Amino acid sequence: MTESALLCQIREYLERCRIMYERNNVGIKGYVRFGSKGMPDLMCMLPGGRMLWIETKTEDGRLSKDQQEYICRLRSLGHRVIVARDVRDVEEALEVMV
C-alpha cells in the first residue's frame, strides 16, 4: 500500500469516528512554503483540548531527519504523536485517548 492510500484510509476512519482533524500539506510550490519541515501529516483535535499528531508511513517507510526532530519537539511539549503504518495504529491510539 502506498503512503497516500494509507493516508486516505486513516482520513476516512477519522471522519467515520467524527474526529476533527487537519491535513498538513508540507512542501514548496514555486517560492511559497506550505507548513513546516517535518510536520506530521495529520493533526487531530480531541475532547478536552487534547491533540493527536499522525505521521503516515508504509511498512518500510522511514522518518526523515526533519520529521524525527519535529516529532521529538512535539513530544517534549507533551503532545501525543504516532507513526501510523496501518489504520489499526490510529484506532489503538484513539482508544487510549478518547
N, C-alpha and C positions, 0 to 999 in steps of 0.2 A: 504494500500500500504506500502511496506517496504521502508526503507531509501535507500537501494541500487537501488530499482526500480525508486524511485523519482530522485535519482542522475542520472540515465541513461536518464530519460526523460528530465532533465534540460540540460545535456550534448548534447543531440540530438537537443534541441531547440537552444542552443548556436551555434552549428555547422550550423544549417539551417540559422541562422542570421549572419553567418560568423564572429562570435566574437571569438577572440583569447583567449584561457584560458589554465590553467594548473590544473591538478588534484593533490591535495596534499594528498599523502598516508602517513598517520601518524601512527606510531606504532613501535613495536620492533620485530625483527626476529633474533633469536639467540642472538648475542651480539651487533647487529647493530640497531641503532635507525634511523628511517626514519621520516623526518620532525620534527617539534617542537610540544610539547604537546599543545593541544588546537587549533592548526592552523585550519582555516576553510577549508572545502572540496575543494573549487574551488577558483581560483584567475583569474579574468578576466581583460585583458588589453584592455582599451578603447581608442578611439581617444583623442588626446590632453594630453597624458600621465596620464590619469585618470585610477583608478582601482576600481573594484567592487569585494569584497570578499563575497562568498556564503557558508553558513553553511546549510546543509540539515538536516531536522528533520521531522519525521512523525507528524501527528496531535497531538499526546500525548507525543511526544519525548521531553526530557529536555536537556538543555545545561549542560555539566559538569562544575565544578568549573574552570578547566583549560581553557575550551572553553570560559566561561564568561570573564575570565581575559585576554585572548588573544584578544577577540573582543573589550574589553574596551581599551586595549593598541593601537590597530589599529585605533579605533575611536579617541583616544586622539591625534593621529598623522594626523588626518584629512581624514582618509580613509572611504569609504562607505562600510558598512558591513550589510548584511541582513541574517536573518534566514528564509530560504525558506521551506515552508510546502506544496507548490504547485508550478507548473511551472508559474502560474499567478503572484506569488510574484516576480519572476525574470523578467517577462515581464514588470510589473509596475515599478520596479527599473530602468530598462534599458530605458523605455520611458522618464523618468526624466533626465537621464544621457546622452543619445545619441542624 
